[in-house]
């Protein structure tokens, strides 16, 4: 959104909240305005999730998730990725309906870049569920590159690969290279001819 199209909102905060905002702003080198925008997005996504989507959520700590994912077999990871993908599709559909007043999610997520950017903001980076401690993704010609660090083990890297495979298949991309390690993932996809 351009500056001219943005709407200014104001709110009152007490000294304690302002102090916390100042600390957070300095620590993460972000403006208070950006922090508040992220907080509102977070609130809409998570605190108001029951009003926006019919997909039930359950929240795990990273430690709990690590213990669960450690025990999964390759088939279990594939099944978990499939369920996660199906849930993400329902959330995407509800999101498009709620915020764009249309049922046509293809019009919103016509290009894979918009879908992958949404996944980054909703799941992978600190503005969403913070699955990754760092992430880099980009498209170049017929290729999509995804790399990142996380706090989990290799099973998580495998799970993320299966999960992204589902989305990339929607846009006719195939996985052609991968490096999956504990705490690290690197994937390269190529668009089908």
KASUL-V296662 format. One record per pair of residues at least 24 apart in sequence whose C-alpha atoms are under 8 Angstrom apart, sorted by the first residue. I is the first residue (numbers start at 1). J is the second residue. Records with the same first field share a line. If there is no record, write none. Layout:
# KASUL-V296662
I->J  J
This chain:
# KASUL-V296662
38->127
42->127  128
52->94  95  98
53->90  91  94  95
54->90  91
55->87  90  91
66->152  153
69->155  156
70->153  155
72->155
74->158
77->155  158  159  162
78->159  162  163
80->159
81->159  160  162  163
82->162  163  166
84->163
85->163  166  167
111->171
112->168  171
113->139
142->190  191
143->188  189  190  191
144->188  189  190
145->186  187  188  189
146->185  186  187  188
147->184  185  186  187
148->184  185  186
149->183  184  185
150->183  184
151->183
152->182  183
153->181  182  183
154->180  181  182  183  184
155->182
156->182
157->181  182  183  184  185
161->187
